[in-house]
Amino acid sequence: MSYKEKLLQDKRLTTTAQVVVDKYFDKLSSELTIDPNLITEWALVCFPFVNKPQGRLERNFYKQFKESLLNEAIKLSMDIKSNQFKYDLFREGYLIDPDGQTRRIAKQNVRDKLLDRILLVGLNKLSAPLFTGYNSYAYMPNTSPSLAVYDLIRDYRRNNIKQIVTLDIKNFFLNIEHEPLIQKLKLITQDELAIKLITEQLKLSVIKSDGSKEKNESKGLYYGPVLSPWLSNLYMHAIHEFFETSIMQSINDKALYYRYSDDQAILLENPNDKEKVIEMLSGKLAELGLSINNDKTQEFLADNTGTINNFTWLGYDILLGKDKFKISISSKSKYRFMNSIKPEIDALKNDNLFKAYIKDQCKGRLVSMLKGFINFYKITNDYEEISSLVYEILDMIEDVKLRDELELILIKAIRSKVNEGCSLLTLL
């Protein structure tokens, strides 16, 4: 399914918005020319895809923006047309990943998110030919960690793989250099306004929680802004091209390369090729200002039957075999997630003047975190394991009414997502 088709089928779009997509999609994204006359229409189309903030104060700003969306869209168009648009500074925040890791992020306001969503429509369309044909699974339409795992299992079973090596990049987002990134962007689009906006955003400061400013001069992407994941993906794409040409030409046996953001997996027919592959890969990464995190590099050897019992990647425990496989939630991810959810549960017990405010915030975060967890692990096709963990968390909630409310929401989500995962696995 193309990106345009996916947009047209999205249930969040109104009928009017679908007409706008159908009418203007090719014009906007064929060259990523930011026509201010189209910004108003595209703002109306892209607003449903702007993530709703969790905090009450931020949600109020979001609600006000939504209520005056047409006026805000017209103003955005006029500011761009008159060259008056400037991104607001980022604000420091924190996010908990589906596997329980706490990540520092830079928050954008609603208007800036909306403009970046408009840019992302064009960038996704323009970069699709570049990324197509490679085992790259992050930050693009129709990709996901579960699809990465699905493809890896499929290819393992089809080939005579003897070893898998997993690795990631040390401080990946923080070490992405701006100038090479902009040069790669210029290969995607020549639109001066798009390049100007993205260049300006790369150098934005973050207002920290203590009120001080953190500058970002020549390298580093912040987690959180809408365009950061796509930009990081563009930066790392050179590794795919290098692997398929230089590395594959330097070894005699088959090797396969998979990547989700900076999490990489290399499948080798000949374990003796490992040192050469890693050495060449390290050299290419060094050219990009990046390096392998040796502390997280893992090696998995197949036994005489072609089975790997302890393979771990992207938060999944995977049993790999020629005629069998099993995917489970990794114990490390489960432990981290449970630890990350406990502060939200404890906050619900807070009995003070702000109890209603805190409860409202915690409820939103809990639902978001648990739905993210359920979606992430749907490929395990293990209804009992996912349900057991969700009920373990629900049992910590003392407010019976809130617990029952969350139970209805989450069990419905589990059934829906596990069915999706089951549909994917039947194709293996």
N, C-alpha and C positions, 0 to 999 in steps of 0.2 A: 504494500500500500504506500503510495507517495505521501509526502508531507502535506500536500494540498488536500488530498483525499481524507487524510486523518483529521485535518482541521474541519473539513466540511461535515464529517460524521460526529464531531465532538458534541455531546449533549449540552454542554455549557453555552454553546452559541445559539443566539436567537436566530429566527428565520432571516431577519434583516442582515445580521452579521454574516450568515452563510452566503447571502447574495453578494455582499462586499468581498468576501474571500474569492468567490467564483469570478467576480468581475475584475478585481484588482491584483490578484495574487501574482500572476505571471509578469505584470508590468512592474510591480514593486521588486520582485526578487530575481528577475532575470539579470539585472545589473546592479541591484541594491542601490538604486538612485533614490535618495531621500527627497521625494517631491513633497514640499510642505502642503500642497493641495490634497495629498492623500493621507497626511498624518491624522487628520480628524477622523476619517473613516477607519483607518487602521487602529487608532486608539480605541474606538468602540469595539472592534473585533478582538483586540488583544487583552482588554481589561479583565475578562473572565479568567485569564491565565495568570494574572498577578496574584501571588499567594496572599491570602488574608492573614494579617499579623495576629499573634496570639494575645499580646498585652491589651488590656482594656483601652488605654489611652491611644495606642497605635490603631486599634480597631475603630475608634471614634474618628480619627483622621481618615482612615480608609472609607468609612461610611459617608463622611462629608464629601470626600472626593467622588465617590460613586454617585451620590445624589446630584452633584453638579458636573457629571462626567462630560456632557456635551460642551459646556462652557470651558472646562479644564482642557479638553481635547483641542478646542479652537485656540485657546491661549497657547498651548504647547506648539501648535502649528505656526502661530504668529511669531512666537519667540524664536523658533528655528528659522523661519523665513527672514526675520530681521537680524539674524545672527546674534541674538540676545540670550540664547539659552546657555545656562551654566549648570552643571551638576552640583547638587548640594554635597557637602562633606559627608562621608560615611560616619555611622555611629557604632561604637563597639557593642558587641553582643555575644551570646554563646548559644550553641546548638548541640543537641544530643543526637548522634547518628543512630540508625536502626540497630547497629550492633553494640550500642551503649557507649561509644566514645564521645567525650565532650570536646567540641571544636570551637575555637574562637572564630567569630565571623564579623564582617563589616555589614551593617544594615543600610539599606537604601530607603529613601522615602517613596511614596506611592507613585508620584509623577515620574521619577527617574527609572523605577522598575518598569513602568509602562513604556517609556521610550526604548529601553533596552529590549523589551519583549518584541517591539516592532522591528528593531534591528535584527533580533534573533531569527525572525521569520525569514528574512532575506538571507542571512548568513547560513542557516540550515539548508536552504534550497541551493545556494551557490556551492557549498562545501560537499554536498551529497556525492557528486561524481568523484571528488578527491578521496573520500573515505570508503566508497563502495569497493568491495572485493577484499577488504582487510578485516582481520579478526579484532575489530575495535568496538567496544560495547558501552562506552560511557558518553553521556551528555549529547546524544543525538536522538532524533525521533526513532521509535521502534527498536530501541536497544535497552538492555538492562543487565544487572549481574546474573540473574537467572538464565538469560539467554546465553551469556558467556559460558556458564557452567554446562548448559545443555550442549552447546557446540563442542566444548572440550571433551565431554563424555562421548559424544558421537564420533569425533575424530580419533579418540583413543581406541575405541572399539574397532574402527576401520583400518587402523595402521598397526604396525609392529613396534609399538612404543615400549622402550625399556626404562626410560627415566623421565621424570618431570622435575624441573627446577622453577621455583617461584621466587620472585624478588620484587622489591619496590624501590622508589626513589627517596633519598634522604631529603626531607623538608621540600617536597616537590613544588608546591605553589609558591613558596617563599623564594625559590631560586630561579624562577622563570625570568629571563632577562628581557627587558622591554624592547630594546632596539631590534634584536632578531625576530621577536614576536611581531612587531609592526611590519617588518619586511615580509614575513610570511602572510600577514593579513593583506598586504598589497598584491599578493599573487591571487587572492580570492576576489578582491574588489578594488577598483580604481576610484570609487566615489570619494571625493575629497572631504565631504562633510562627515561621512561615516568614519573615515580614518581619523579625522580631527576629534570627533566625539570620543572615540575609543581611546585615542592617545591621551586626551585630557583626563579621562576616567582612570587610566593606569596610574596617574600621578596624584590622585586625590589623597588627602590626609584623612585619618580616622580620628574622630573625637572620642577619647577614652572616657571611661566611667568617672575618672577624677577631674574631667574637664580639660585635660591637656591634649595636645594634638600630636599624632604620630605621622610623620611624613613618609611618603613612598616615592623615591626618586627614580632609580634606574632599574630596579628589578623587584620581582615579587607580585603575585596576585593575591588578593584577599579572598577568603571563603565568604560566600554570601551574595555578592552582586550577581545579577542575572547572567551577565556575559562571561564571568570568570571561568566557569566550567568549559564553555565552548572554546575560549581562548587557550586554555590549558591543553585541550584536546588537539587543537591546531598545532601547538608547539611540539607535542609529543609525536605527531604523525610522521615526522622524519625518521623515527625509529622503525616504524613499519616498513617504509620504503628501503631503508638500509638493510633490514633483516632479509627482505625478499630478494634483494640483489646481492650486495657484497657478502653477507654472511652465508647465504645459501650457495653461492658460487665457490666458497672457500672450503666447504665440507662435502664429503661424498655421500653421506647418508641423509635421510629425511629429517627435517626439524620444522616444528610448527610454533608460531608465536601468537599469543593471545594477550590482550590488554584491556583492563578496565581502569581508566584514569592512569595512575602510576603503578597499579597492581598488575604484575605481569606473570605469565606462565609460559615456559618453554618446554615443548614435548620433543624428546630426542629418541631416534631409533638406535643411535650408537652413543652410549654414555661417555666414550672416549672423546667425543666432540665437545663436551661440556666446557672445558677450560678455554678452548679457542673461541667458542661462541660468547662466553662471558667476557673474555678479554676484548674482543672486537666491540661488543655492546658497550662496555665501559668506556672505550675510546670515543665512540660516537656520542655517548651521553656527556662526556667531558667537553666536547666541542660545543654543547648546548649549555654548559655551565652546571650540569647535573651530575650526580653520582649515585651509585647503588648503595642502599642501606644494607651493609653486610650483616648487621645484627638480625635482620629479618629474612635473609636468604635461606631457603629450605630446599632440600633435595629428597626426592622420593623414588626409590628403585622398585621395579616390578619383580615379583618372584618368578619361579619357573613356569607357573601357570598363566603368567601375564596379568597378575592381580596386584594392585596397590591398595593395602588395607587402611592406610593412615593419611591419605591425601587431604590436605586442608588448604582452602583458597576462598577468598572473598567472604569469610565468615561461615563457610559451610564445611562440614566433615563429609568426605566423599569416599565411598568404597568403589574402586574401579576394577572392572574385569571384562574379559572378552564376551561373556554371556550373562553378566550380572552387574548391577550397580545399586548404590543406595546413597541418598543425600540426607544429611541430618543437620540440625542446628549445632554449630560447634559449641563445646562446653565453655570455651573462653568468651565467645560472643554472648552466650546466655548469662554468664556471670557478670560481665560488664553491663549488660542491659539491666539486669536486676538491681545492680548498684546505682545505676543512673536514674532509675525510676523511684527509688526510695525517698530522695529529697522531696519529690512531688507529693508522695503519700504523706510524709511527715508534715508538709506545709498545710495539708487539708485539716490537720488536727490543731492548727494554730488558732487559739481562741483569743482574739483581740478585736479592736475596733474595725480592723480592716478585713475581718474574716470573710465577708461576702465577696469583696474584691479579690482576695487571695484565692478563694475557692473557685471563682469564675476563671481566673488565669490558669490554675492548676488543672481544672477539668479540661480546658482546651488543649493544654500541653499533653496531658495524659492520653487523650483520644488521638492526638496527632502522632505521638510517639508509638503507641500501640498499633495503630493502623499501619504506620511505616514498618514496624517489625513484622506484622502479619503479611504485608505485601512482599517484603524482602524474602521471607522464608516460605512463600507459597509453593515453590518448586519442590520442597521436601515432600509434599503430598501427604503430610503427617498431621491429620486433623487432631488426633489425640495429643500429640506433643505440644502443638501450638496452643490448643485449648487449655491444656494443663498449666502452661506457663501463664496464660492470661488469667485463669481463675486463681492462681497463686497470688497474682497482683491484686485482683479484685477483692480477695479475702482480707487484704491489709486495710481496705477502706472501711472505716467505722460507720459512715453515713449510709444506712441501708437504702434509702431512696436514691442516692447518687450511685451506689453500687449497682442497683437494679437497672438504672438508666444506662449506665455504661455497658452492662452485660448485654442488653438488647442490641446496642450499636455494634459491639465488638464481635459477638457470635455471628451476626449477619455478615460482617466483614470477613470473618474466618471462612465461612462456608463458600462465599463468593470467590475469594482469592485461592483457596485450596482447589476448587474446581478448575480455575484457570491453570494452576500448576499441573494438575492431573492431565489436562488437555495437551499441555506442552510435552510432558514426559511420555505420553502414548506414542509420540512420533519417533522416539529413540528406537 
